[in-house]
Amino acid sequence: MNLDKKVVKQVKQSSPLKFNFLIKYYPEDVATELIQPITKMIFFQQVKNSILNDEYYCPPETAVLLASYALQATFDDFDPNIHTVEMFAKDHLLPTRIIKQHTLTKADWDEQILTWYSQHRGMYKEQAVEEYLKIAQDLEQYGVNYFEITNNKGSKLWLGVDALGMNIYGHDDRLTPKIGFPWSDIKNVSYSGKKFTVKSVDPKAPPFKFLTNKAQTNEKILNLCRGNSEMYQRRRKTESPEVTQMKKEVQEENERRNEIRLTLLREKEMRDEMEKAMTMMKIRVQDYEKEMAISREGYEKLQREAEEKERRLMEIEMMRRELEEARRRAEEARIAAELAADAEKAEKYLKVVEQQALETEELLRRKMEEVEEKEEETRRLTMELERIKALSDVNEEEQKIRRISDAVYEQVVITTTTTTAADTNDIDNNNVTNYFIIADTSNKGKKSSSLSSSSKSSSDSEDEHRAEVKVEVDESLKKTEQGELTRNDLIYRLNASQGRDKYKTLKELRQGNTKIRVELFESM
């Protein structure tokens, strides 16, 4: 669509009309050029759709990692009770091509994605979006608009226009450019009918010319070239005060939100610690209650045993009194025997009485020993009863502590919940962002025209981490391949085996003067 013309003059279809609003110009570095969160989100949605629809070729290991960041950007932190394989059973998380090429089922893929998703805990949604775009901008087809062209020999080729310049691709390979012309080497672009002409800043270099199938295609190419070239030059100038102020406001807003989030995290940690302590206390109280029940049973058992001992003691006491009475009667009988007139009978009778007395004394001695043993056991039982009563008092004190702890925990939970709700409202009230034109181009200051100005924006540690993640995923996926590989798969693997990537390829093909590159194009 030409925004300077009326819509009704540009469309043939009658109402209702359906419009797709898409990004026209891509940044060189998403980390520094995309400032507002809403701008990043728009880029994220379009890039994600392009990857899922296979418009941008994405290898399986990178696609799994990108899907995990997409879930973090959409649902925030992973929750195993909510984010399950069943929840995403109908969602389109990976390109269909990848699923068909491997033996893994949809559930297996989702499980791998959730595994990586769980490792992004604590990352803001905006951070996840930025990480997604940082990885996506390294894809070979990211931000490239392709047009079918022919050279003077009639060879069919592809022209790719992106934020860095114009690249020429073979007709059967849209991943690896063969020739490149950065915007810094291009002086002017124009077209006449189906012929498109590119003039170089090098006066010795001949014009770079190619043919398209129709003039409307050349008009699209011209618009893209002018817009990308203008933004390329703007990035290499000093930032305007408006852009600087915008970056400052976004930075301040991010710092404020970070402080709020840290406060919420600290309160959450305190609440978790309190809940953990209360759980431990409840467990201890339950253990005490179990011990109390066991002690109560033991106490009742000892009480029954004590009552039985008391009954037996009373029986022993009665036996002892009977023995004493028998001894007294034996003593009286002995005295009576001594006084008997018949000495012989008295002597025999005395012997019998003495024998009975000895037997009675022996019986009495054994009974006394039993009595002493029973008394000793009674003293032991009495001490055990006193210990159990003391334990009962301790358990009653523990119950009081438990009731006090429950009351304190309820008060803490109420206070924390109130604070969290207030902070959440504060975030919602300050989360308003301004919508503006998609071409959100922040200047980077003066840059050289070399390719290093558009290298990956992530830090070395982040790149190493992402590389390790890709290697781990790649090793696990190679074992499950079953389907036929596409031509892009074969090209990507060949480039990877040779240690080539997007930025190395662009750097190599832009070496040499413009004249040699133009001659190489004409000979293709």
Residue pairs with C-beta under 8 A, 6 or more apart in sequence:
1 7
1 10
1 19
2 10
7 17
11 17
22 46
23 42
23 43
23 46
23 438
24 224
24 227
24 438
24 439
25 163
25 227
25 228
25 231
25 438
25 439
25 441
26 43
26 137
26 142
26 143
26 162
26 163
27 33
27 34
27 163
27 440
27 441
28 163
28 164
28 232
28 235
28 453
28 454
29 137
29 444
29 454
29 457
30 40
30 43
30 130
30 133
30 134
30 137
30 457
31 130
31 134
31 457
31 458
32 442
32 444
32 457
33 235
33 440
33 441
33 442
33 444
34 40
34 43
34 130
34 133
34 440
34 442
35 243
35 246
35 247
35 250
35 440
35 442
36 246
36 250
36 433
36 434
36 436
36 440
37 126
37 129
37 250
37 433
38 433
38 434
38 435
39 436
39 438
39 440
40 126
40 129
40 130
40 133
41 129
42 438
43 133
44 70
44 73
44 129
44 132
44 133
47 56
47 132
47 133
47 136
47 142
48 66
48 70
48 132
50 56
51 58
51 63
51 66
51 95
51 136
51 139
52 92
52 93
52 94
52 95
53 95
54 95
54 96
54 97
55 141
56 136
56 139
56 141
56 142
57 139
57 140
57 141
57 175
57 488
57 492
58 66
58 95
58 139
59 474
59 489
59 492
60 94
60 98
60 101
60 102
60 473
60 474
60 477
61 469
61 470
61 471
61 473
61 474
61 477
62 135
62 139
62 470
63 94
63 95
63 98
64 94
64 109
64 112
64 113
64 116
64 473
64 477
65 116
65 135
65 466
65 469
65 470
65 473
66 132
66 135
66 136
67 93
67 94
67 113
67 117
68 113
68 114
68 116
68 117
68 119
68 120
69 120
69 128
69 129
69 131
69 132
69 135
70 93
70 128
70 132
71 78
71 83
71 88
71 93
71 113
71 114
71 117
72 78
72 117
72 120
72 123
72 125
72 128
73 125
73 128
73 129
73 132
74 125
75 83
76 125
77 120
77 121
77 122
77 123
78 114
78 117
78 118
78 120
78 121
80 118
83 114
83 117
84 114
85 107
85 110
85 111
85 114
88 110
88 113
88 114
89 106
89 107
89 110
93 109
93 110
93 113
94 109
94 113
97 486
98 109
99 106
99 109
100 483
101 481
101 482
101 483
101 484
101 485
101 489
102 477
102 480
102 481
102 482
102 483
103 480
103 481
103 482
104 112
104 477
104 480
112 473
112 476
116 469
116 473
120 128
122 265
123 131
124 257
124 261
126 254
131 462
134 456
134 457
134 458
134 462
135 466
136 142
137 143
137 456
138 456
138 501
138 502
138 503
139 502
140 175
140 176
140 492
140 502
141 174
141 175
143 162
143 163
144 160
144 161
144 162
144 167
145 160
145 161
145 162
145 224
146 158
146 159
146 160
146 169
146 174
147 158
147 159
147 160
147 161
147 212
147 217
147 220
147 221
148 156
148 157
148 158
148 159
148 212
148 213
149 156
149 157
149 158
149 159
149 196
149 210
149 211
149 212
150 156
150 157
150 210
150 211
150 212
151 157
151 210
151 211
151 521
151 522
151 524
152 209
152 522
153 522
153 523
153 524
155 171
155 524
156 171
157 168
157 169
157 170
157 171
157 210
157 524
158 168
158 169
158 170
158 171
158 174
159 166
159 167
159 168
159 169
159 210
159 221
160 166
160 167
160 168
160 169
160 174
160 177
161 221
161 224
161 225
161 228
162 228
163 228
163 231
163 232
163 454
164 182
164 183
164 232
164 451
164 454
164 506
165 180
165 181
165 182
165 183
165 184
165 185
165 186
165 232
165 510
166 180
166 181
166 186
166 198
166 225
167 177
167 178
167 179
167 180
167 181
167 506
167 509
168 177
168 178
168 179
168 180
168 521
168 524
169 175
169 176
169 177
169 178
170 176
170 178
170 524
172 487
173 487
173 491
174 488
175 488
175 491
175 492
175 495
176 491
176 495
176 500
176 505
177 505
177 506
177 509
178 509
178 520
178 524
179 509
179 517
179 520
179 521
179 524
180 506
180 509
180 510
180 517
181 198
181 200
181 208
181 510
181 514
181 517
182 449
182 451
182 510
183 228
183 229
183 232
183 233
184 201
184 232
184 449
185 200
185 201
185 202
185 510
185 514
186 198
186 199
186 200
186 201
186 225
186 229
187 199
187 200
187 201
188 198
188 199
189 196
189 197
189 198
189 199
189 221
189 222
189 225
189 226
189 229
190 196
190 197
190 199
190 222
191 197
191 215
191 218
191 219
191 221
191 222
193 215
193 218
194 211
194 212
194 213
194 214
194 215
194 218
195 209
195 210
195 211
195 218
196 209
196 210
196 211
196 212
196 218
196 221
196 222
197 207
197 208
197 209
198 207
198 208
198 209
199 207
199 208
200 207
200 208
200 514
200 518
201 514
202 513
202 514
202 515
204 513
204 515
205 513
205 514
205 515
205 518
206 515
206 518
207 518
208 514
208 517
208 518
208 521
210 521
212 218
212 221
227 439
231 439
231 441
234 441
234 443
235 441
235 443
235 444
235 447
235 453
236 443
236 444
236 445
236 446
236 447
236 449
236 453
237 443
237 445
237 446
238 443
238 445
238 446
239 247
239 442
239 443
239 444
239 445
240 443
243 442
243 443
246 442
247 442
253 430
256 430
257 427
257 430
260 423
260 426
260 427
263 423
264 420
264 423
264 424
267 416
267 419
267 420
268 420
270 416
271 412
271 413
271 416
274 409
274 412
274 413
275 409
278 405
278 406
278 409
281 402
281 405
282 402
285 398
285 399
285 402
288 395
288 398
289 395
291 395
292 391
292 392
292 395
295 388
295 391
295 392
295 395
296 392
298 388
299 385
299 388
299 392
302 381
302 384
302 385
302 388
303 385
305 381
306 378
306 381
306 382
306 385
309 374
309 377
309 378
309 381
310 378
312 374
313 371
313 374
313 375
313 378
316 367
316 370
316 371
316 374
317 371
319 367
320 364
320 367
320 368
320 371
323 360
323 363
323 364
323 367
324 364
326 360
327 357
327 360
327 361
327 364
330 353
330 356
330 357
330 360
331 357
333 349
333 353
334 350
334 353
334 354
334 357
337 346
337 349
337 350
337 353
338 346
338 350
339 346
340 346
340 349
444 453
447 453
451 503
451 506
451 507
451 510
454 503
455 503
456 463
456 503
458 466
485 493
495 501
495 505
509 517
510 517
